[in-house]
Amino acid sequence: MSQPAPAIDAVHRLVRTPAGRIHLVEQGAGPLVLLVHGFPEFWYSWRRQIPALAAAGYRAVAVDVRGYGRSSKPEGSAAYRMLDLIEDNVAVVRALGEETAVIVGHDWGATIAANSALLRPDVFRAVGLLSVPYAPRGGPRPSEVFARMGGEEELYVSYFQEPGRAEAEIEPDVRGWLAGIYAALSADTMPAPGDPDPHFVSRGGRLRDRFPANRLPAWLTEDDLDVYAAEFERTGLSGALNRYRAMDRDWEDLADFDGAPITQPSLFLGGARDASTTWLADAIDAYPVTLPGLRASHILDDCGHWIQQERPEEVNRHLTDWLARLPE
């Protein structure tokens, strides 16, 4: 069973950004470490890292990305383009009275962190990526790539890109849907090899049709699930899903960075049983070119997608070891 998360003696704040406001949770003093969550999560996914980083001598700050939690939720997918999310991160650093920060992201947060470091190396002096490898901008328009990947079925990304479609599936039973996706991508509860892949949707079906039923992964308590469900029941899912709907716009906006490497000191942590790691194995192999500042890369055995929650002690150790070796 999952152990209770350590008590977080943290401060909740709202700061002004281009989004309107960004909610953040802060603990500790020292060099700033900005933590950026993925989908479908919010700052709470870092609950086991915040106190560990604070105890190690860092100012740990986990944000709710725009569209999530207590942060602003602008209308329309155009407000969720990568350039705007980067500017939110810069604004958070400035609002906290800092000039620079280390940025660490998971899932979509890893992509946001990577692009923040790429476009604003003056602000983000190092970058840590969890679960989703860095793959430079390039190739065809993303929506075209994802459409081809589905074949006779439909990849979840394409499913999410159609406004209102995923919301109609999720919002009538937010708690049940979240329990399903967390279980589907966790090492101890994911479907067995040969079972239908939960990353794909049958034509005319729903994503949740392939989720495990009535099973919670070991890292997720009923109380944790209640926290996640309450937040998304309150906010709805459109703000979170708009990130998927802005991907083609990102491809256009970032054309000048086609193939560009990230040169700052970097870290990658992935799960051996995470599709993000296995599908993007070529991106990891390319790190000598795309992440020339890579200081450490670890693939955790028998770990799924929710890496910092499935294996918090190992992730905390790797993070603090990496941070301790960064130049001042």
VOGU-3710 file (C-alpha; in Angstrom, 3 decimals, decimal comma):
1> msqpapaida> 0,000/0,000/0,000  1,037/3,586/-0,571  2,562/5,384/2,380  0,971/8,695/3,388  2,629/11,681/1,800  4,794/13,711/4,183  3,177/16,781/5,666  3,784/19,831/3,519  4,349/22,986/5,531  3,996/25,026/2,383
11> vhrlvrtpag> 2,707/28,421/1,342  0,020/28,772/-1,320  0,265/31,909/-3,446  -1,265/33,497/-6,522  1,095/35,508/-8,733  0,374/37,661/-11,755  1,378/36,253/-15,131  0,250/36,600/-18,766  -2,379/33,945/-17,954  -3,879/36,329/-15,381
21> rihlveqgag> -2,770/34,418/-12,308  -0,785/31,289/-11,556  -1,298/29,390/-8,328  1,806/27,922/-6,733  2,833/25,999/-3,648  6,168/26,921/-2,086  8,370/25,419/0,610  11,995/25,891/1,615  14,764/28,403/1,035  17,712/28,327/-1,324
31> plvllvhgfp> 18,110/28,036/-5,098  14,726/28,035/-6,842  13,467/24,747/-8,310  10,295/25,189/-10,367  8,152/22,032/-10,678  5,744/21,734/-13,628  3,092/18,984/-13,688  1,491/17,124/-16,581  -1,936/15,782/-17,565  -4,225/15,065/-15,778
41> efwyswrrqi> -2,595/16,416/-12,620  -1,895/19,700/-10,803  0,638/20,844/-8,221  -0,380/17,932/-5,948  1,530/15,447/-8,107  4,729/16,902/-6,583  3,560/16,406/-2,963  6,406/13,958/-2,254  9,093/16,095/-3,896  8,312/19,486/-2,360
51> palaaagyra> 9,335/18,633/1,233  12,293/16,529/0,081  13,697/19,381/-2,015  13,058/21,875/0,775  14,884/19,622/3,264  17,821/19,423/0,853  18,231/23,211/0,840  16,129/24,322/-2,145  13,199/26,645/-2,644  10,709/24,171/-4,107
61> vavdvrgygr> 7,835/25,743/-6,023  5,139/23,667/-7,757  2,739/25,513/-10,039  -0,704/24,831/-11,388  -0,174/25,240/-15,132  -2,658/27,637/-16,748  -5,940/25,806/-17,277  -5,496/23,729/-14,113  -6,288/24,042/-10,433  -6,477/27,566/-9,065
71> sskpegsaay> -4,637/29,142/-11,987  -6,443/31,157/-14,648  -8,237/29,350/-17,459  -8,329/31,551/-20,563  -10,881/30,669/-23,233  -9,846/28,930/-26,421  -6,968/26,654/-27,326  -4,868/29,511/-28,744  -4,310/30,711/-25,168  -2,481/27,445/-24,358
81> rmldliednv> 0,311/27,679/-26,923  3,776/26,811/-25,696  5,054/30,393/-25,981  2,435/31,543/-23,475  3,228/28,762/-21,013  6,908/29,662/-21,184  6,096/33,267/-20,389  3,999/32,122/-17,426  7,044/30,281/-16,066  9,269/33,323/-16,543
91> avvralgeet> 6,678/35,495/-14,807  6,561/33,108/-11,847  10,341/33,282/-11,441  10,246/37,087/-11,562  7,278/37,293/-9,174  9,252/35,246/-6,665  12,052/37,805/-6,815  14,492/35,475/-8,564  16,583/35,947/-11,699  17,090/32,263/-12,527
101> avivghdwga> 15,688/28,845/-11,652  16,131/25,163/-12,280  13,000/23,855/-13,999  11,770/20,270/-13,663  8,737/18,868/-15,463  6,748/15,654/-15,759  4,670/14,497/-18,753  3,429/17,667/-20,524  5,370/19,526/-17,857  8,581/17,955/-19,208
111> tiaansallr> 7,850/19,371/-22,648  6,994/22,748/-21,142  10,192/22,668/-19,072  12,310/21,675/-22,068  10,962/24,490/-24,208  11,302/26,968/-21,352  14,986/26,079/-21,123  15,383/26,174/-24,902  13,809/29,588/-25,431  14,847/31,260/-22,164
121> pdvfravgll> 18,314/30,009/-21,204  18,836/33,363/-19,479  16,221/32,343/-16,890  16,325/28,537/-16,726  19,861/27,449/-15,905  19,175/23,700/-15,817  16,311/21,394/-16,766  15,050/18,072/-15,444  12,722/15,935/-17,559  10,556/13,164/-16,108
131> svpyaprggp> 8,857/10,500/-18,247  8,744/12,403/-21,568  12,108/12,696/-23,377  13,202/15,829/-25,159  12,568/15,599/-28,895  13,372/18,805/-30,825  10,747/20,377/-33,018  10,745/18,944/-36,522  8,964/16,761/-39,017  5,391/17,076/-40,280
141> rpsevfarmg> 2,548/18,883/-38,531  1,836/17,031/-35,245  -1,836/16,392/-35,933  -0,860/14,612/-39,163  1,699/12,445/-37,362  -0,739/11,420/-34,631  -3,503/10,655/-37,128  -1,194/8,226/-38,927  -0,135/6,537/-35,681  -3,668/5,382/-34,942
151> geeelyvsyf> -4,091/3,162/-37,996  -7,437/1,406/-37,668  -7,782/2,908/-34,193  -7,276/6,444/-32,899  -4,367/7,621/-30,774  -5,409/9,335/-27,541  -3,791/12,611/-28,664  -6,048/12,840/-31,706  -9,006/11,959/-29,491  -8,142/14,779/-27,090
161> qepgraeaei> -7,673/17,321/-29,889  -11,334/17,438/-30,852  -13,000/20,116/-28,652  -15,644/18,762/-26,311  -15,211/15,103/-27,194  -13,046/13,976/-24,281  -14,922/16,294/-21,907  -18,146/14,416/-22,758  -16,474/11,166/-21,729  -14,696/12,389/-18,596
171> epdvrgwlag> -16,865/14,967/-16,885  -19,911/12,786/-16,047  -17,612/10,606/-13,881  -14,383/12,472/-13,204  -13,304/10,331/-10,271  -13,831/7,060/-12,115  -12,068/8,291/-15,233  -9,053/9,565/-13,304  -8,794/6,293/-11,367  -8,819/4,485/-14,700
181> iyaalsadtm> -6,132/6,504/-16,440  -3,862/6,459/-13,395  -4,229/2,664/-13,207  -3,814/2,198/-16,963  -0,390/3,850/-16,971  0,971/2,554/-13,632  3,351/-0,402/-13,634  1,405/-2,463/-11,105  -2,053/-2,054/-12,650  -1,536/-1,450/-16,380
191> papgdpdphf> -3,089/-3,894/-18,882  -1,077/-7,041/-19,551  0,950/-7,378/-22,756  -1,405/-8,391/-25,534  -4,440/-6,669/-23,982  -5,924/-3,685/-25,840  -3,610/-0,674/-25,530  -5,167/2,119/-23,403  -3,354/4,762/-25,479  -5,725/4,043/-28,373
201> vsrggrlrdr> -9,463/4,374/-28,895  -11,560/1,980/-30,976  -13,490/3,744/-33,708  -16,687/4,964/-32,080  -15,446/3,941/-28,627  -14,154/5,704/-25,544  -10,696/5,882/-24,035  -11,966/4,537/-20,700  -13,182/1,334/-22,354  -9,604/0,046/-22,046
211> fpanrlpawl> -8,861/1,274/-18,534  -8,534/-1,251/-15,682  -11,738/-1,366/-13,634  -11,933/-1,091/-9,862  -8,165/-1,147/-9,308  -5,994/1,571/-7,815  -2,214/1,537/-8,212  -0,222/1,200/-5,009  0,888/4,845/-5,071  -2,680/6,202/-5,167
221> teddldvyaa> -4,780/6,185/-2,009  -8,508/6,794/-1,975  -7,761/10,128/-0,295  -5,313/11,085/-3,043  -7,898/10,215/-5,676  -10,450/12,346/-3,841  -8,066/15,312/-4,027  -7,556/14,899/-7,763  -11,246/14,308/-8,451  -12,412/17,292/-6,426
231> efertglsga> -10,069/19,622/-8,305  -11,099/18,455/-11,776  -14,784/18,322/-10,842  -14,465/21,963/-9,892  -12,468/23,124/-12,915  -13,633/20,818/-15,690  -11,170/19,398/-18,220  -11,205/21,868/-21,114  -8,347/24,009/-19,808  -6,150/20,950/-19,386
241> lnryramdrd> -7,099/19,440/-22,756  -6,405/22,695/-24,584  -2,693/21,886/-24,376  -3,269/19,046/-26,840  -5,307/21,367/-29,042  -2,482/23,891/-29,345  0,170/21,482/-30,651  -0,066/22,495/-34,304  0,210/26,133/-33,263  3,389/25,264/-31,322
251> wedladfdga> 4,818/23,596/-34,423  4,301/26,856/-36,308  5,551/29,119/-33,494  8,748/27,142/-32,911  9,827/26,794/-36,557  13,024/28,769/-35,882  14,047/26,129/-33,305  13,793/23,135/-35,620  16,243/20,501/-34,372  17,673/22,819/-31,708
261> pitqpslflg> 19,577/21,273/-28,772  19,190/22,250/-25,127  22,665/23,013/-23,846  22,079/23,674/-20,136  22,818/20,937/-17,589  19,994/18,411/-17,801  18,559/15,263/-16,212  16,228/12,595/-17,580  14,241/10,070/-15,522  11,915/7,569/-17,168
271> gardasttwl> 9,958/4,444/-16,334  10,926/1,211/-18,078  7,241/0,310/-18,523  6,120/3,743/-19,686  5,102/4,101/-23,334  6,574/7,601/-23,296  9,977/6,022/-22,709  9,643/3,068/-25,074  7,950/4,860/-27,972  10,503/7,666/-27,813
281> adaidaypvt> 13,575/5,463/-27,406  15,136/7,118/-30,472  14,829/10,505/-28,771  16,709/9,147/-25,740  19,382/7,674/-28,005  19,810/11,118/-29,589  20,618/12,842/-26,278  24,354/13,270/-27,055  23,216/15,641/-29,819  19,936/17,039/-28,466
291> lpglrashil> 20,907/17,282/-24,760  24,667/17,837/-24,829  24,516/19,075/-21,227  22,989/15,833/-19,937  24,490/15,043/-16,516  22,421/11,954/-15,622  19,827/9,663/-17,209  18,054/6,865/-15,374  15,377/4,394/-16,475  13,642/2,960/-13,407
301> ddcghwiqqe> 12,813/-0,741/-13,657  9,190/-1,825/-13,232  7,985/1,789/-13,229  5,183/3,284/-15,281  4,286/6,812/-16,298  3,584/8,500/-12,943  7,227/8,267/-11,994  7,522/10,763/-9,144  4,471/9,232/-7,466  5,213/5,574/-8,222
311> rpeevnrhlt> 8,846/5,818/-7,079  9,164/8,979/-4,972  12,213/7,992/-2,940  14,295/7,140/-6,021  13,147/10,220/-7,896  13,951/12,420/-4,908  17,410/10,893/-4,615  18,172/11,369/-8,303  16,857/14,932/-8,246  18,809/16,001/-5,186
321> dwlarlpe> 22,008/14,294/-6,370  21,728/16,075/-9,726  20,904/19,428/-8,168  23,844/19,171/-5,772  26,231/18,825/-8,727  24,951/21,819/-10,671  27,206/24,869/-10,945  26,178/27,807/-8,806
//
